[in-house]
Amino acid sequence: MEFVAFQESLSEPMPPAGASVYLQALWHDAQGNWERAHELIQDLPDANAAWIHAYLHRQEGDLWNADYWYRRAGKKRPANTLQQEWEQLVQVFL
């Protein structure tokens, strides 16, 4: 799937078929459903999930918690916008 197709899927009622849990979380986040995005990602033990978890807490404004998850992901909190980080995350997981 291409980035543009993923963005277009945001007008659909469900994430694209076959989307990974990471993309599903990012899809729900873009739909304004932070809770569902967080539910999908919060208990996954890998660095990819930690990165999305960090982004979600950054979006929430809980920077202390976000920084904890960025460290778990082996990353630093970026200086770019939330939209830029969302786009980066989507492109990584496509």
Contact map, one row per residue, 1 for C-alpha under 8 A:
1110110000000000000000000000000000000000000000000000000000000000000000000000000000000000000001
1111110000000000000000000000000000000000000000000000000000000000000000000000000000000000000001
1111111000000000000000000000000000000000000000000000000000000000000000000000000000000000011001
0111111100000000000000000000000000000000000000000000000000000000000000000000000000000000000000
1111111110000000000000000000000000000000000000000000000000000000000000000000000000000000000000
1111111111000001000000000000000000000000000000000000000000000000000000000000000000000000000000
0011111111000000000000000000000000000000000000000000000000000000000000000000000000000000000000
0001111111110000000000000000000000000000000000000000000000000000000000000000000000000000000000
0000111111110011000000000000000000000000000000000000000000000000000000000000000000000000000000
0000011111111010000000000010011000000000000000000000000000000000000000000000000000000000000000
0000000111111000000000000000000000000000000000000000000000000000000000000000000000000000000000
0000000111111110000000000000000000000000000000000000000000000000000000000000000000000000000000
0000000001111110000000000000000000000000000000000000000000000000000000000000000000000000000000
0000000000011111000000000000000000000000000000000000000000000000000000000000000000000000000000
0000000011011111101000010011000000000000000000000000000000000000000000000000000000000000000000
0000010010000111111000010000000000000000000000000000000000000000000000000000000000000000000000
0000000000000011111000000000000000000000000000000000000000000000000000000000000000000000000000
0000000000000001111100000000000000000000000000000000000000000000000000000000000000000000000000
0000000000000011111111110000000000000000000000000000000000000000000000000000000000000000000000
0000000000000000011111110000000000000000000000000000000000000000000000000000000000000000000010
0000000000000000001111111000000000000001100000000000000000000000000000000000000000000000000000
0000000000000000001111111100000000000001100000011001000000000000000000000000000000000000000010
0000000000000000001111111110000000000000000000000000000000000000000000000000000000000000010011
0000000000000011001111111111000000001001000000000000000000000000000000000000000000000000000000
0000000000000000000011111111100000011101100000000000000000000000000000000000000000000000000000
0000000000000000000001111111110000001000000000000001000000000000000000000000000000000100110000
0000000001000010000000111111111000001000000000000000000000000000000000000000000000000000000000
0000000000000010000000011111111111011000000000000000000000000000000000000000000000000000000000
0000000000000000000000001111111111011000000000000000000000000000000000000000000000000000000000
0000000001000000000000000111111110000000000000000000000000000000000000000000000000000000000000
0000000001000000000000000011111110000000000000000000000000000000000000000000000000000000000000
0000000000000000000000000001111111000000000000000000000000000000000000000000000000000000000000
0000000000000000000000000001111111111000000000000000000000000000000000000000000000000000000000
0000000000000000000000000001100111111100000000000000000100000000000000000000000000000000000000
0000000000000000000000000000000011111110000000000000000000000000000000000000000000000000000000
0000000000000000000000001001100011111111000000000000000000000000000000000000000000000000000000
0000000000000000000000011111100011111111100000000000000000000000000000000000000000000000000000
0000000000000000000000001000000001111111110000000000100100000000000000000000000000000000000000
0000000000000000000000000000000000111111111000000000000000000000000000000000000000000000000000
0000000000000000000011011000000000011111111000000000000000000000000000000000000000000000000000
0000000000000000000011001000000000001111111100001101100000000000000000000000000000000000000000
0000000000000000000000000000000000000111111100001100100000000000000000000000000000000000000000
0000000000000000000000000000000000000011111110000000000000000000000000000000000000000000000000
0000000000000000000000000000000000000000111111001100000000000000000000000000000000000000000000
0000000000000000000000000000000000000000001111101100000000000000000000000000000000000000000000
0000000000000000000000000000000000000000000111111100000000000000000000001000000000000000000000
0000000000000000000000000000000000000000000011111110000000000000000000011100000000000000000000
0000000000000000000001000000000000000000000001111111000000000000000000001000000000000000000000
0000000000000000000001000000000000000000110111111111100000000000000000001000000000000000000000
0000000000000000000000000000000000000000110111111111110000000000000011011000000000000000000000
0000000000000000000000000000000000000000000000111111111000000000000011011010000000000000000000
0000000000000000000001000100000000000000100000011111111100000000000000000000000000000000100000
0000000000000000000000000000000000000100110000001111111110000000010010000000000000000000000000
0000000000000000000000000000000000000000000000000111111111000000111111000000000000000000000000
0000000000000000000000000000000000000000000000000011111111100000010000000000000001001100000000
0000000000000000000000000000000001000100000000000001111111110000010000000000000000000000000000
0000000000000000000000000000000000000000000000000000111111111110110000000000000000000000000000
0000000000000000000000000000000000000000000000000000011111111110110000000000000001000000000000
0000000000000000000000000000000000000000000000000000001111111100000000000000000001000000000000
0000000000000000000000000000000000000000000000000000000111111100000000000000000000000000000000
0000000000000000000000000000000000000000000000000000000011111110000000000000000000000000000000
0000000000000000000000000000000000000000000000000000000011111111110000000000000000000000000000
0000000000000000000000000000000000000000000000000000000011001111111000000000000000000000000000
0000000000000000000000000000000000000000000000000000000000000111111100000000000000000000000000
0000000000000000000000000000000000000000000000000000010011000111111110000000000000000000000000
0000000000000000000000000000000000000000000000000000111111000111111111000000100000000000000000
0000000000000000000000000000000000000000000000000000010000000011111111100001100000000000000000
0000000000000000000000000000000000000000000000000000010000000001111111110000000000000000000000
0000000000000000000000000000000000000000000000000110110000000000111111111000000000000000000000
0000000000000000000000000000000000000000000000000110010000000000011111111111100000000000000000
0000000000000000000000000000000000000000000000000000000000000000001111111111000000000000000000
0000000000000000000000000000000000000000000000100110000000000000000111111110000000000000000000
0000000000000000000000000000000000000000000001111110000000000000000011111110000000000000000000
0000000000000000000000000000000000000000000000100000000000000000000001111111000000000000000000
0000000000000000000000000000000000000000000000000010000000000000000001111111100000000000000000
0000000000000000000000000000000000000000000000000000000000000000001001100111110000000000000000
0000000000000000000000000000000000000000000000000000000000000000011001000011111000000000000000
0000000000000000000000000000000000000000000000000000000000000000000000000001111100001000000000
0000000000000000000000000000000000000000000000000000000000000000000000000000111110000000000000
0000000000000000000000000000000000000000000000000000000000000000000000000000011111011000000000
0000000000000000000000000000000000000000000000000000000000000000000000000000001111111000000000
0000000000000000000000000000000000000000000000000000001001100000000000000000000111111100000000
0000000000000000000000000000000000000000000000000000000000000000000000000000000011111110000000
0000000000000000000000000000000000000000000000000000000000000000000000000000000111111111000000
0000000000000000000000000000000000000000000000000000001000000000000000000000010111111111100000
0000000000000000000000000100000000000000000000000000001000000000000000000000000001111111110000
0000000000000000000000000000000000000000000000000000000000000000000000000000000000111111111000
0000000000000000000000000000000000000000000000000000000000000000000000000000000000011111111100
0000000000000000000000000100000000000000000000000001000000000000000000000000000000001111111110
0010000000000000000000100100000000000000000000000000000000000000000000000000000000000111111111
0010000000000000000000000000000000000000000000000000000000000000000000000000000000000011111111
0000000000000000000000000000000000000000000000000000000000000000000000000000000000000001111111
0000000000000000000101100000000000000000000000000000000000000000000000000000000000000000111111
1110000000000000000000100000000000000000000000000000000000000000000000000000000000000000011111
